[in-house]
Amino acid sequence: MFLCKRQIDINARFGLPRIAFMSAVATIIMFLVSYEVMYFLSNTPLSDRHFLIFLLLVLMTYPLHKSIHLLFFL
């Protein structure tokens, strides 16, 4: 419908270090805000019983994300 003739190369415009830094800052801020909201709404005490499962899921997020991108190219 709308064809854009000008393409914006974000990597060339901002650079990879700045993009990675902004992504890390946004992730940390989002985690802190969501943690405070969940802590406020939760009535159960917090524990680290399932930390290893959480860590495994966090580590598996990146490969899962990349595999979802690959599905669109098949």
PDB file of N, CA, C, O and CB in Angstrom:
ATOM      1  N   MET A   1       0.822  -1.175   0.000  1.00  0.00           N
ATOM      2  CA  MET A   1       0.000   0.000   0.000  1.00  0.00           C
ATOM      3  C   MET A   1       0.876   1.253   0.000  1.00  0.00           C
ATOM      4  O   MET A   1       0.829   2.040  -0.945  1.00  0.00           O
ATOM      5  CB  MET A   1      -0.940  -0.010   1.200  1.00  0.00           C
ATOM      6  N   PHE A   2       1.672   1.441   1.051  1.00  0.00           N
ATOM      7  CA  PHE A   2       2.590   2.568   1.104  1.00  0.00           C
ATOM      8  C   PHE A   2       3.995   2.048   0.854  1.00  0.00           C
ATOM      9  O   PHE A   2       4.529   1.281   1.654  1.00  0.00           O
ATOM     10  CB  PHE A   2       2.501   3.310   2.470  1.00  0.00           C
ATOM     11  N   LEU A   3       4.578   2.453  -0.224  1.00  0.00           N
ATOM     12  CA  LEU A   3       5.930   2.026  -0.548  1.00  0.00           C
ATOM     13  C   LEU A   3       6.896   3.142  -0.163  1.00  0.00           C
ATOM     14  O   LEU A   3       6.804   4.266  -0.658  1.00  0.00           O
ATOM     15  CB  LEU A   3       6.061   1.665  -2.060  1.00  0.00           C
ATOM     16  N   CYS A   4       7.801   2.813   0.710  1.00  0.00           N
ATOM     17  CA  CYS A   4       8.785   3.791   1.152  1.00  0.00           C
ATOM     18  C   CYS A   4      10.038   3.645   0.295  1.00  0.00           C
ATOM     19  O   CYS A   4      10.614   2.560   0.219  1.00  0.00           O
ATOM     20  CB  CYS A   4       9.118   3.612   2.665  1.00  0.00           C
ATOM     21  N   LYS A   5      10.452   4.708  -0.338  1.00  0.00           N
ATOM     22  CA  LYS A   5      11.622   4.648  -1.205  1.00  0.00           C
ATOM     23  C   LYS A   5      12.919   4.815  -0.430  1.00  0.00           C
ATOM     24  O   LYS A   5      13.977   4.384  -0.890  1.00  0.00           O
ATOM     25  CB  LYS A   5      11.528   5.708  -2.276  1.00  0.00           C
ATOM     26  N   ARG A   6      12.849   5.427   0.726  1.00  0.00           N
ATOM     27  CA  ARG A   6      14.051   5.660   1.518  1.00  0.00           C
ATOM     28  C   ARG A   6      14.132   4.620   2.629  1.00  0.00           C
ATOM     29  O   ARG A   6      13.183   4.427   3.389  1.00  0.00           O
ATOM     30  CB  ARG A   6      14.058   7.096   2.106  1.00  0.00           C
ATOM     31  N   GLN A   7      15.261   3.965   2.708  1.00  0.00           N
ATOM     32  CA  GLN A   7      15.470   2.987   3.766  1.00  0.00           C
ATOM     33  C   GLN A   7      16.393   3.588   4.818  1.00  0.00           C
ATOM     34  O   GLN A   7      17.341   4.304   4.494  1.00  0.00           O
ATOM     35  CB  GLN A   7      16.060   1.666   3.199  1.00  0.00           C
ATOM     36  N   ILE A   8      16.108   3.290   6.068  1.00  0.00           N
ATOM     37  CA  ILE A   8      16.906   3.803   7.172  1.00  0.00           C
ATOM     38  C   ILE A   8      17.755   2.661   7.706  1.00  0.00           C
ATOM     39  O   ILE A   8      17.228   1.638   8.145  1.00  0.00           O
ATOM     40  CB  ILE A   8      16.007   4.414   8.294  1.00  0.00           C
ATOM     41  N   ASP A   9      19.059   2.837   7.669  1.00  0.00           N
ATOM     42  CA  ASP A   9      19.973   1.838   8.206  1.00  0.00           C
ATOM     43  C   ASP A   9      20.310   2.236   9.643  1.00  0.00           C
ATOM     44  O   ASP A   9      21.188   3.065   9.882  1.00  0.00           O
ATOM     45  CB  ASP A   9      21.271   1.716   7.327  1.00  0.00           C
ATOM     46  N   ILE A  10      19.602   1.636  10.584  1.00  0.00           N
ATOM     47  CA  ILE A  10      19.771   1.989  11.990  1.00  0.00           C
ATOM     48  C   ILE A  10      21.164   1.626  12.481  1.00  0.00           C
ATOM     49  O   ILE A  10      21.747   2.349  13.290  1.00  0.00           O
ATOM     50  CB  ILE A  10      18.714   1.293  12.847  1.00  0.00           C
ATOM     51  N   ASN A  11      21.702   0.512  11.999  1.00  0.00           N
ATOM     52  CA  ASN A  11      23.032   0.092  12.427  1.00  0.00           C
ATOM     53  C   ASN A  11      24.091   1.110  12.002  1.00  0.00           C
ATOM     54  O   ASN A  11      24.998   1.411  12.778  1.00  0.00           O
ATOM     55  CB  ASN A  11      23.365  -1.291  11.852  1.00  0.00           C
ATOM     56  N   ALA A  12      23.991   1.636  10.797  1.00  0.00           N
ATOM     57  CA  ALA A  12      24.962   2.634  10.339  1.00  0.00           C
ATOM     58  C   ALA A  12      24.728   3.983  11.011  1.00  0.00           C
ATOM     59  O   ALA A  12      25.669   4.745  11.233  1.00  0.00           O
ATOM     60  CB  ALA A  12      24.890   2.789   8.815  1.00  0.00           C
ATOM     61  N   ARG A  13      23.486   4.270  11.328  1.00  0.00           N
ATOM     62  CA  ARG A  13      23.170   5.576  11.909  1.00  0.00           C
ATOM     63  C   ARG A  13      23.578   5.673  13.375  1.00  0.00           C
ATOM     64  O   ARG A  13      24.129   6.689  13.798  1.00  0.00           O
ATOM     65  CB  ARG A  13      21.688   5.858  11.775  1.00  0.00           C
ATOM     66  N   PHE A  14      23.311   4.625  14.151  1.00  0.00           N
ATOM     67  CA  PHE A  14      23.582   4.674  15.581  1.00  0.00           C
ATOM     68  C   PHE A  14      24.787   3.842  15.993  1.00  0.00           C
ATOM     69  O   PHE A  14      25.473   4.191  16.953  1.00  0.00           O
ATOM     70  CB  PHE A  14      22.380   4.213  16.337  1.00  0.00           C
ATOM     71  N   GLY A  15      25.057   2.753  15.291  1.00  0.00           N
ATOM     72  CA  GLY A  15      26.170   1.888  15.652  1.00  0.00           C
ATOM     73  C   GLY A  15      25.721   0.779  16.591  1.00  0.00           C
ATOM     74  O   GLY A  15      24.796   0.946  17.386  1.00  0.00           O
ATOM     75  N   LEU A  16      26.394  -0.347  16.479  1.00  0.00           N
ATOM     76  CA  LEU A  16      26.029  -1.515  17.277  1.00  0.00           C
ATOM     77  C   LEU A  16      26.204  -1.305  18.782  1.00  0.00           C
ATOM     78  O   LEU A  16      25.332  -1.733  19.539  1.00  0.00           O
ATOM     79  CB  LEU A  16      26.849  -2.694  16.841  1.00  0.00           C
ATOM     80  N   PRO A  17      27.285  -0.667  19.264  1.00  0.00           N
ATOM     81  CA  PRO A  17      27.406  -0.472  20.718  1.00  0.00           C
ATOM     82  C   PRO A  17      26.267   0.350  21.310  1.00  0.00           C
ATOM     83  O   PRO A  17      25.776   0.040  22.396  1.00  0.00           O
ATOM     84  CB  PRO A  17      28.721   0.200  21.035  1.00  0.00           C
ATOM     85  N   ARG A  18      25.848   1.390  20.608  1.00  0.00           N
ATOM     86  CA  ARG A  18      24.761   2.221  21.132  1.00  0.00           C
ATOM     87  C   ARG A  18      23.435   1.466  21.118  1.00  0.00           C
ATOM     88  O   ARG A  18      22.642   1.593  22.051  1.00  0.00           O
ATOM     89  CB  ARG A  18      24.636   3.513  20.317  1.00  0.00           C
ATOM     90  N   ILE A  19      23.192   0.691  20.081  1.00  0.00           N
ATOM     91  CA  ILE A  19      21.966  -0.102  20.012  1.00  0.00           C
ATOM     92  C   ILE A  19      21.938  -1.132  21.132  1.00  0.00           C
ATOM     93  O   ILE A  19      20.908  -1.314  21.780  1.00  0.00           O
ATOM     94  CB  ILE A  19      21.843  -0.797  18.644  1.00  0.00           C
ATOM     95  N   ALA A  20      23.068  -1.812  21.369  1.00  0.00           N
ATOM     96  CA  ALA A  20      23.145  -2.809  22.440  1.00  0.00           C
ATOM     97  C   ALA A  20      22.970  -2.152  23.808  1.00  0.00           C
ATOM     98  O   ALA A  20      22.304  -2.706  24.682  1.00  0.00           O
ATOM     99  CB  ALA A  20      24.487  -3.560  22.381  1.00  0.00           C
ATOM    100  N   PHE A  21      23.566  -0.974  23.995  1.00  0.00           N
ATOM    101  CA  PHE A  21      23.436  -0.267  25.268  1.00  0.00           C
ATOM    102  C   PHE A  21      21.992   0.145  25.526  1.00  0.00           C
ATOM    103  O   PHE A  21      21.482  -0.045  26.630  1.00  0.00           O
ATOM    104  CB  PHE A  21      24.343   0.963  25.289  1.00  0.00           C
ATOM    105  N   MET A  22      21.337   0.699  24.531  1.00  0.00           N
ATOM    106  CA  MET A  22      19.943   1.115  24.700  1.00  0.00           C
ATOM    107  C   MET A  22      19.030  -0.079  24.940  1.00  0.00           C
ATOM    108  O   MET A  22      18.067   0.015  25.701  1.00  0.00           O
ATOM    109  CB  MET A  22      19.469   1.892  23.475  1.00  0.00           C
ATOM    110  N   SER A  23      19.326  -1.188  24.301  1.00  0.00           N
ATOM    111  CA  SER A  23      18.546  -2.399  24.521  1.00  0.00           C
ATOM    112  C   SER A  23      18.720  -2.902  25.949  1.00  0.00           C
ATOM    113  O   SER A  23      17.745  -3.292  26.592  1.00  0.00           O
ATOM    114  CB  SER A  23      18.952  -3.487  23.522  1.00  0.00           C
ATOM    115  N   ALA A  24      19.950  -2.896  26.448  1.00  0.00           N
ATOM    116  CA  ALA A  24      20.206  -3.345  27.821  1.00  0.00           C
ATOM    117  C   ALA A  24      19.533  -2.419  28.830  1.00  0.00           C
ATOM    118  O   ALA A  24      18.955  -2.890  29.810  1.00  0.00           O
ATOM    119  CB  ALA A  24      21.719  -3.412  28.093  1.00  0.00           C
ATOM    120  N   VAL A  25      19.602  -1.124  28.605  1.00  0.00           N
ATOM    121  CA  VAL A  25      18.965  -0.163  29.515  1.00  0.00           C
ATOM    122  C   VAL A  25      17.451  -0.343  29.513  1.00  0.00           C
ATOM    123  O   VAL A  25      16.824  -0.326  30.572  1.00  0.00           O
ATOM    124  CB  VAL A  25      19.327   1.285  29.118  1.00  0.00           C
ATOM    125  N   ALA A  26      16.864  -0.514  28.344  1.00  0.00           N
ATOM    126  CA  ALA A  26      15.416  -0.721  28.259  1.00  0.00           C
ATOM    127  C   ALA A  26      15.007  -2.014  28.950  1.00  0.00           C
ATOM    128  O   ALA A  26      13.967  -2.063  29.606  1.00  0.00           O
ATOM    129  CB  ALA A  26      14.962  -0.741  26.795  1.00  0.00           C
ATOM    130  N   THR A  27      15.817  -3.064  28.809  1.00  0.00           N
ATOM    131  CA  THR A  27      15.514  -4.335  29.459  1.00  0.00           C
ATOM    132  C   THR A  27      15.575  -4.201  30.973  1.00  0.00           C
ATOM    133  O   THR A  27      14.694  -4.700  31.672  1.00  0.00           O
ATOM    134  CB  THR A  27      16.481  -5.420  28.989  1.00  0.00           C
ATOM    135  N   ILE A  28      16.595  -3.539  31.486  1.00  0.00           N
ATOM    136  CA  ILE A  28      16.736  -3.370  32.936  1.00  0.00           C
ATOM    137  C   ILE A  28      15.597  -2.526  33.494  1.00  0.00           C
ATOM    138  O   ILE A  28      15.031  -2.866  34.534  1.00  0.00           O
ATOM    139  CB  ILE A  28      18.090  -2.723  33.277  1.00  0.00           C
ATOM    140  N   ILE A  29      15.255  -1.441  32.826  1.00  0.00           N
ATOM    141  CA  ILE A  29      14.157  -0.590  33.299  1.00  0.00           C
ATOM    142  C   ILE A  29      12.836  -1.357  33.285  1.00  0.00           C
ATOM    143  O   ILE A  29      12.050  -1.257  34.227  1.00  0.00           O
ATOM    144  CB  ILE A  29      14.043   0.681  32.429  1.00  0.00           C
ATOM    145  N   MET A  30      12.593  -2.117  32.226  1.00  0.00           N
ATOM    146  CA  MET A  30      11.356  -2.901  32.148  1.00  0.00           C
ATOM    147  C   MET A  30      11.305  -3.951  33.251  1.00  0.00           C
ATOM    148  O   MET A  30      10.253  -4.174  33.849  1.00  0.00           O
ATOM    149  CB  MET A  30      11.232  -3.575  30.773  1.00  0.00           C
ATOM    150  N   PHE A  31      12.439  -4.598  33.524  1.00  0.00           N
ATOM    151  CA  PHE A  31      12.476  -5.584  34.598  1.00  0.00           C
ATOM    152  C   PHE A  31      12.185  -4.931  35.944  1.00  0.00           C
ATOM    153  O   PHE A  31      11.394  -5.461  36.726  1.00  0.00           O
ATOM    154  CB  PHE A  31      13.837  -6.286  34.634  1.00  0.00           C
ATOM    155  N   LEU A  32      12.804  -3.799  36.225  1.00  0.00           N
ATOM    156  CA  LEU A  32      12.597  -3.143  37.514  1.00  0.00           C
ATOM    157  C   LEU A  32      11.150  -2.696  37.697  1.00  0.00           C
ATOM    158  O   LEU A  32      10.580  -2.865  38.775  1.00  0.00           O
ATOM    159  CB  LEU A  32      13.527  -1.947  37.648  1.00  0.00           C
ATOM    160  N   VAL A  33      10.564  -2.138  36.671  1.00  0.00           N
ATOM    161  CA  VAL A  33       9.171  -1.689  36.768  1.00  0.00           C
ATOM    162  C   VAL A  33       8.235  -2.878  36.943  1.00  0.00           C
ATOM    163  O   VAL A  33       7.352  -2.846  37.800  1.00  0.00           O
ATOM    164  CB  VAL A  33       8.772  -0.881  35.517  1.00  0.00           C
ATOM    165  N   SER A  34       8.417  -3.925  36.145  1.00  0.00           N
ATOM    166  CA  SER A  34       7.530  -5.086  36.262  1.00  0.00           C
ATOM    167  C   SER A  34       7.737  -5.810  37.588  1.00  0.00           C
ATOM    168  O   SER A  34       6.782  -6.345  38.151  1.00  0.00           O
ATOM    169  CB  SER A  34       7.761  -6.052  35.098  1.00  0.00           C
ATOM    170  N   TYR A  35       8.969  -5.835  38.094  1.00  0.00           N
ATOM    171  CA  TYR A  35       9.229  -6.460  39.391  1.00  0.00           C
ATOM    172  C   TYR A  35       8.484  -5.722  40.501  1.00  0.00           C
ATOM    173  O   TYR A  35       7.859  -6.347  41.357  1.00  0.00           O
ATOM    174  CB  TYR A  35      10.742  -6.483  39.688  1.00  0.00           C
ATOM    175  N   GLU A  36       8.552  -4.414  40.484  1.00  0.00           N
ATOM    176  CA  GLU A  36       7.863  -3.634  41.514  1.00  0.00           C
ATOM    177  C   GLU A  36       6.351  -3.823  41.441  1.00  0.00           C
ATOM    178  O   GLU A  36       5.694  -3.939  42.475  1.00  0.00           O
ATOM    179  CB  GLU A  36       8.209  -2.154  41.376  1.00  0.00           C
ATOM    180  N   VAL A  37       5.801  -3.856  40.248  1.00  0.00           N
ATOM    181  CA  VAL A  37       4.357  -4.060  40.092  1.00  0.00           C
ATOM    182  C   VAL A  37       3.964  -5.450  40.580  1.00  0.00           C
ATOM    183  O   VAL A  37       2.986  -5.595  41.314  1.00  0.00           O
ATOM    184  CB  VAL A  37       3.934  -3.870  38.617  1.00  0.00           C
ATOM    185  N   MET A  38       4.714  -6.469  40.180  1.00  0.00           N
ATOM    186  CA  MET A  38       4.394  -7.837  40.602  1.00  0.00           C
ATOM    187  C   MET A  38       4.572  -8.004  42.110  1.00  0.00           C
ATOM    188  O   MET A  38       3.784  -8.702  42.747  1.00  0.00           O
ATOM    189  CB  MET A  38       5.278  -8.847  39.854  1.00  0.00           C
ATOM    190  N   TYR A  39       5.589  -7.379  42.686  1.00  0.00           N
ATOM    191  CA  TYR A  39       5.804  -7.452  44.130  1.00  0.00           C
ATOM    192  C   TYR A  39       4.656  -6.770  44.875  1.00  0.00           C
ATOM    193  O   TYR A  39       4.230  -7.247  45.928  1.00  0.00           O
ATOM    194  CB  TYR A  39       7.152  -6.802  44.510  1.00  0.00           C
ATOM    195  N   PHE A  40       4.164  -5.679  44.344  1.00  0.00           N
ATOM    196  CA  PHE A  40       3.060  -4.963  44.972  1.00  0.00           C
ATOM    197  C   PHE A  40       1.771  -5.778  44.904  1.00  0.00           C
ATOM    198  O   PHE A  40       0.994  -5.779  45.859  1.00  0.00           O
ATOM    199  CB  PHE A  40       2.860  -3.601  44.304  1.00  0.00           C
ATOM    200  N   LEU A  41       1.531  -6.474  43.786  1.00  0.00           N
ATOM    201  CA  LEU A  41       0.290  -7.217  43.600  1.00  0.00           C
ATOM    202  C   LEU A  41       0.324  -8.620  44.204  1.00  0.00           C
ATOM    203  O   LEU A  41      -0.728  -9.235  44.381  1.00  0.00           O
ATOM    204  CB  LEU A  41      -0.020  -7.314  42.140  1.00  0.00           C
ATOM    205  N   SER A  42       1.496  -9.128  44.518  1.00  0.00           N
ATOM    206  CA  SER A  42       1.624 -10.495  45.017  1.00  0.00           C
ATOM    207  C   SER A  42       1.482 -10.531  46.535  1.00  0.00           C
ATOM    208  O   SER A  42       2.008  -9.676  47.248  1.00  0.00           O
ATOM    209  CB  SER A  42       2.972 -11.098  44.596  1.00  0.00           C
ATOM    210  N   ASN A  43       0.757 -11.541  47.009  1.00  0.00           N
ATOM    211  CA  ASN A  43       0.587 -11.706  48.451  1.00  0.00           C
ATOM    212  C   ASN A  43       1.507 -12.773  49.027  1.00  0.00           C
ATOM    213  O   ASN A  43       1.586 -12.922  50.247  1.00  0.00           O
ATOM    214  CB  ASN A  43      -0.847 -12.051  48.765  1.00  0.00           C
ATOM    215  N   THR A  44       2.196 -13.511  48.180  1.00  0.00           N
ATOM    216  CA  THR A  44       3.075 -14.580  48.651  1.00  0.00           C
ATOM    217  C   THR A  44       4.498 -14.058  48.797  1.00  0.00           C
ATOM    218  O   THR A  44       4.914 -13.169  48.054  1.00  0.00           O
ATOM    219  CB  THR A  44       3.040 -15.786  47.685  1.00  0.00           C
ATOM    220  N   PRO A  45       5.241 -14.601  49.745  1.00  0.00           N
ATOM    221  CA  PRO A  45       6.636 -14.168  49.897  1.00  0.00           C
ATOM    222  C   PRO A  45       7.483 -14.645  48.714  1.00  0.00           C
ATOM    223  O   PRO A  45       7.225 -15.702  48.138  1.00  0.00           O
ATOM    224  CB  PRO A  45       7.227 -14.701  51.224  1.00  0.00           C
ATOM    225  N   LEU A  46       8.478 -13.865  48.368  1.00  0.00           N
ATOM    226  CA  LEU A  46       9.342 -14.203  47.249  1.00  0.00           C
ATOM    227  C   LEU A  46      10.408 -15.207  47.682  1.00  0.00           C
ATOM    228  O   LEU A  46      10.910 -15.151  48.804  1.00  0.00           O
ATOM    229  CB  LEU A  46       9.998 -12.938  46.675  1.00  0.00           C
ATOM    230  N   SER A  47      10.744 -16.122  46.780  1.00  0.00           N
ATOM    231  CA  SER A  47      11.813 -17.091  47.052  1.00  0.00           C
ATOM    232  C   SER A  47      12.558 -17.376  45.756  1.00  0.00           C
ATOM    233  O   SER A  47      12.111 -17.006  44.670  1.00  0.00           O
ATOM    234  CB  SER A  47      11.241 -18.412  47.664  1.00  0.00           C
ATOM    235  N   ASP A  48      13.701 -18.039  45.888  1.00  0.00           N
ATOM    236  CA  ASP A  48      14.488 -18.391  44.707  1.00  0.00           C
ATOM    237  C   ASP A  48      14.538 -19.906  44.521  1.00  0.00           C
ATOM    238  O   ASP A  48      15.560 -20.450  44.101  1.00  0.00           O
ATOM    239  CB  ASP A  48      15.912 -17.823  44.820  1.00  0.00           C
ATOM    240  N   ARG A  49      13.446 -20.577  44.832  1.00  0.00           N
ATOM    241  CA  ARG A  49      13.398 -22.037  44.707  1.00  0.00           C
ATOM    242  C   ARG A  49      13.605 -22.504  43.280  1.00  0.00           C
ATOM    243  O   ARG A  49      14.300 -23.496  43.061  1.00  0.00           O
ATOM    244  CB  ARG A  49      12.078 -22.559  45.219  1.00  0.00           C
ATOM    245  N   HIS A  50      13.040 -21.841  42.325  1.00  0.00           N
ATOM    246  CA  HIS A  50      13.079 -22.285  40.931  1.00  0.00           C
ATOM    247  C   HIS A  50      14.000 -21.408  40.081  1.00  0.00           C
ATOM    248  O   HIS A  50      13.734 -21.176  38.902  1.00  0.00           O
ATOM    249  CB  HIS A  50      11.670 -22.283  40.341  1.00  0.00           C
ATOM    250  N   PHE A  51      15.073 -20.928  40.685  1.00  0.00           N
ATOM    251  CA  PHE A  51      15.975 -20.037  39.960  1.00  0.00           C
ATOM    252  C   PHE A  51      16.668 -20.742  38.801  1.00  0.00           C
ATOM    253  O   PHE A  51      16.871 -20.132  37.752  1.00  0.00           O
ATOM    254  CB  PHE A  51      17.011 -19.466  40.905  1.00  0.00           C
ATOM    255  N   LEU A  52      17.034 -22.002  38.962  1.00  0.00           N
ATOM    256  CA  LEU A  52      17.712 -22.722  37.884  1.00  0.00           C
ATOM    257  C   LEU A  52      16.801 -22.903  36.670  1.00  0.00           C
ATOM    258  O   LEU A  52      17.255 -22.817  35.529  1.00  0.00           O
ATOM    259  CB  LEU A  52      18.194 -24.085  38.382  1.00  0.00           C
ATOM    260  N   ILE A  53      15.523 -23.151  36.920  1.00  0.00           N
ATOM    261  CA  ILE A  53      14.564 -23.252  35.814  1.00  0.00           C
ATOM    262  C   ILE A  53      14.427 -21.896  35.122  1.00  0.00           C
ATOM    263  O   ILE A  53      14.388 -21.816  33.895  1.00  0.00           O
ATOM    264  CB  ILE A  53      13.180 -23.744  36.324  1.00  0.00           C
ATOM    265  N   PHE A  54      14.357 -20.849  35.914  1.00  0.00           N
ATOM    266  CA  PHE A  54      14.280 -19.499  35.358  1.00  0.00           C
ATOM    267  C   PHE A  54      15.515 -19.181  34.520  1.00  0.00           C
ATOM    268  O   PHE A  54      15.400 -18.631  33.425  1.00  0.00           O
ATOM    269  CB  PHE A  54      14.125 -18.467  36.482  1.00  0.00           C
ATOM    270  N   LEU A  55      16.685 -19.523  35.031  1.00  0.00           N
ATOM    271  CA  LEU A  55      17.923 -19.264  34.305  1.00  0.00           C
ATOM    272  C   LEU A  55      17.973 -20.045  32.997  1.00  0.00           C
ATOM    273  O   LEU A  55      18.414 -19.519  31.975  1.00  0.00           O
ATOM    274  CB  LEU A  55      19.127 -19.616  35.170  1.00  0.00           C
ATOM    275  N   LEU A  56      17.526 -21.289  33.024  1.00  0.00           N
ATOM    276  CA  LEU A  56      17.483 -22.097  31.810  1.00  0.00           C
ATOM    277  C   LEU A  56      16.532 -21.485  30.779  1.00  0.00           C
ATOM    278  O   LEU A  56      16.856 -21.431  29.593  1.00  0.00           O
ATOM    279  CB  LEU A  56      17.055 -23.535  32.140  1.00  0.00           C
ATOM    280  N   LEU A  57      15.380 -21.033  31.219  1.00  0.00           N
ATOM    281  CA  LEU A  57      14.422 -20.413  30.301  1.00  0.00           C
ATOM    282  C   LEU A  57      14.959 -19.108  29.717  1.00  0.00           C
ATOM    283  O   LEU A  57      14.737 -18.810  28.543  1.00  0.00           O
ATOM    284  CB  LEU A  57      13.101 -20.152  31.017  1.00  0.00           C
ATOM    285  N   VAL A  58      15.656 -18.343  30.528  1.00  0.00           N
ATOM    286  CA  VAL A  58      16.244 -17.101  30.023  1.00  0.00           C
ATOM    287  C   VAL A  58      17.312 -17.407  28.980  1.00  0.00           C
ATOM    288  O   VAL A  58      17.392 -16.726  27.958  1.00  0.00           O
ATOM    289  CB  VAL A  58      16.845 -16.272  31.177  1.00  0.00           C
ATOM    290  N   LEU A  59      18.129 -18.421  29.228  1.00  0.00           N
ATOM    291  CA  LEU A  59      19.173 -18.787  28.269  1.00  0.00           C
ATOM    292  C   LEU A  59      18.596 -19.375  26.988  1.00  0.00           C
ATOM    293  O   LEU A  59      19.215 -19.268  25.929  1.00  0.00           O
ATOM    294  CB  LEU A  59      20.132 -19.779  28.898  1.00  0.00           C
ATOM    295  N   MET A  60      17.431 -19.989  27.065  1.00  0.00           N
ATOM    296  CA  MET A  60      16.803 -20.576  25.880  1.00  0.00           C
ATOM    297  C   MET A  60      16.002 -19.550  25.069  1.00  0.00           C
ATOM    298  O   MET A  60      15.569 -19.845  23.956  1.00  0.00           O
ATOM    299  CB  MET A  60      15.895 -21.721  26.294  1.00  0.00           C
ATOM    300  N   THR A  61      15.807 -18.367  25.615  1.00  0.00           N
ATOM    301  CA  THR A  61      15.028 -17.351  24.919  1.00  0.00           C
ATOM    302  C   THR A  61      15.689 -16.928  23.610  1.00  0.00           C
ATOM    303  O   THR A  61      15.008 -16.790  22.594  1.00  0.00           O
ATOM    304  CB  THR A  61      14.831 -16.139  25.815  1.00  0.00           C
ATOM    305  N   TYR A  62      16.993 -16.723  23.620  1.00  0.00           N
ATOM    306  CA  TYR A  62      17.688 -16.265  22.410  1.00  0.00           C
ATOM    307  C   TYR A  62      17.630 -17.295  21.283  1.00  0.00           C
ATOM    308  O   TYR A  62      17.267 -16.927  20.166  1.00  0.00           O
ATOM    309  CB  TYR A  62      19.140 -15.945  22.733  1.00  0.00           C
ATOM    310  N   PRO A  63      17.972 -18.574  21.517  1.00  0.00           N
ATOM    311  CA  PRO A  63      17.849 -19.539  20.415  1.00  0.00           C
ATOM    312  C   PRO A  63      16.410 -19.705  19.920  1.00  0.00           C
ATOM    313  O   PRO A  63      16.181 -19.875  18.723  1.00  0.00           O
ATOM    314  CB  PRO A  63      18.385 -20.887  20.853  1.00  0.00           C
ATOM    315  N   LEU A  64      15.451 -19.655  20.829  1.00  0.00           N
ATOM    316  CA  LEU A  64      14.054 -19.751  20.421  1.00  0.00           C
ATOM    317  C   LEU A  64      13.659 -18.551  19.564  1.00  0.00           C
ATOM    318  O   LEU A  64      12.958 -18.700  18.563  1.00  0.00           O
ATOM    319  CB  LEU A  64      13.140 -19.850  21.650  1.00  0.00           C
ATOM    320  N   HIS A  65      14.100 -17.391  19.952  1.00  0.00           N
ATOM    321  CA  HIS A  65      13.814 -16.174  19.193  1.00  0.00           C
ATOM    322  C   HIS A  65      14.412 -16.266  17.788  1.00  0.00           C
ATOM    323  O   HIS A  65      13.751 -15.923  16.808  1.00  0.00           O
ATOM    324  CB  HIS A  65      14.365 -14.935  19.930  1.00  0.00           C
ATOM    325  N   LYS A  66      15.648 -16.724  17.691  1.00  0.00           N
ATOM    326  CA  LYS A  66      16.293 -16.854  16.381  1.00  0.00           C
ATOM    327  C   LYS A  66      15.606 -17.908  15.521  1.00  0.00           C
ATOM    328  O   LYS A  66      15.483 -17.724  14.310  1.00  0.00           O
ATOM    329  CB  LYS A  66      17.770 -17.206  16.551  1.00  0.00           C
ATOM    330  N   SER A  67      15.160 -19.001  16.119  1.00  0.00           N
ATOM    331  CA  SER A  67      14.482 -20.042  15.338  1.00  0.00           C
ATOM    332  C   SER A  67      13.131 -19.554  14.817  1.00  0.00           C
ATOM    333  O   SER A  67      12.708 -19.957  13.734  1.00  0.00           O
ATOM    334  CB  SER A  67      14.290 -21.307  16.188  1.00  0.00           C
ATOM    335  N   ILE A  68      12.457 -18.704  15.565  1.00  0.00           N
ATOM    336  CA  ILE A  68      11.200 -18.133  15.083  1.00  0.00           C
ATOM    337  C   ILE A  68      11.462 -17.236  13.875  1.00  0.00           C
ATOM    338  O   ILE A  68      10.674 -17.226  12.930  1.00  0.00           O
ATOM    339  CB  ILE A  68      10.494 -17.337  16.206  1.00  0.00           C
ATOM    340  N   HIS A  69      12.556 -16.485  13.899  1.00  0.00           N
ATOM    341  CA  HIS A  69      12.915 -15.674  12.735  1.00  0.00           C
ATOM    342  C   HIS A  69      13.200 -16.560  11.529  1.00  0.00           C
ATOM    343  O   HIS A  69      12.837 -16.202  10.409  1.00  0.00           O
ATOM    344  CB  HIS A  69      14.137 -14.793  13.047  1.00  0.00           C
ATOM    345  N   LEU A  70      13.834 -17.697  11.730  1.00  0.00           N
ATOM    346  CA  LEU A  70      14.154 -18.589  10.617  1.00  0.00           C
ATOM    347  C   LEU A  70      12.904 -19.194   9.990  1.00  0.00           C
ATOM    348  O   LEU A  70      12.909 -19.530   8.806  1.00  0.00           O
ATOM    349  CB  LEU A  70      15.079 -19.696  11.087  1.00  0.00           C
ATOM    350  N   LEU A  71      11.836 -19.337  10.765  1.00  0.00           N
ATOM    351  CA  LEU A  71      10.595 -19.891  10.228  1.00  0.00           C
ATOM    352  C   LEU A  71      10.017 -19.010   9.121  1.00  0.00           C
ATOM    353  O   LEU A  71       9.379 -19.515   8.197  1.00  0.00           O
ATOM    354  CB  LEU A  71       9.569 -20.062  11.344  1.00  0.00           C
ATOM    355  N   PHE A  72      10.234 -17.711   9.208  1.00  0.00           N
ATOM    356  CA  PHE A  72       9.693 -16.806   8.203  1.00  0.00           C
ATOM    357  C   PHE A  72      10.456 -16.878   6.887  1.00  0.00           C
ATOM    358  O   PHE A  72       9.945 -16.445   5.854  1.00  0.00           O
ATOM    359  CB  PHE A  72       9.709 -15.392   8.725  1.00  0.00           C
ATOM    360  N   PHE A  73      11.675 -17.419   6.909  1.00  0.00           N
ATOM    361  CA  PHE A  73      12.463 -17.517   5.685  1.00  0.00           C
ATOM    362  C   PHE A  73      12.296 -18.855   4.988  1.00  0.00           C
ATOM    363  O   PHE A  73      12.821 -19.040   3.890  1.00  0.00           O
ATOM    364  CB  PHE A  73      13.915 -17.291   5.992  1.00  0.00           C
ATOM    365  N   LEU A  74      11.584 -19.783   5.589  1.00  0.00           N
ATOM    366  CA  LEU A  74      11.394 -21.099   4.968  1.00  0.00           C
ATOM    367  C   LEU A  74      10.224 -21.102   4.014  1.00  0.00           C
ATOM    368  O   LEU A  74       9.926 -22.130   3.407  1.00  0.00           O
ATOM    369  CB  LEU A  74      11.189 -22.163   6.027  1.00  0.00           C
TER     370      LEU A  74
END
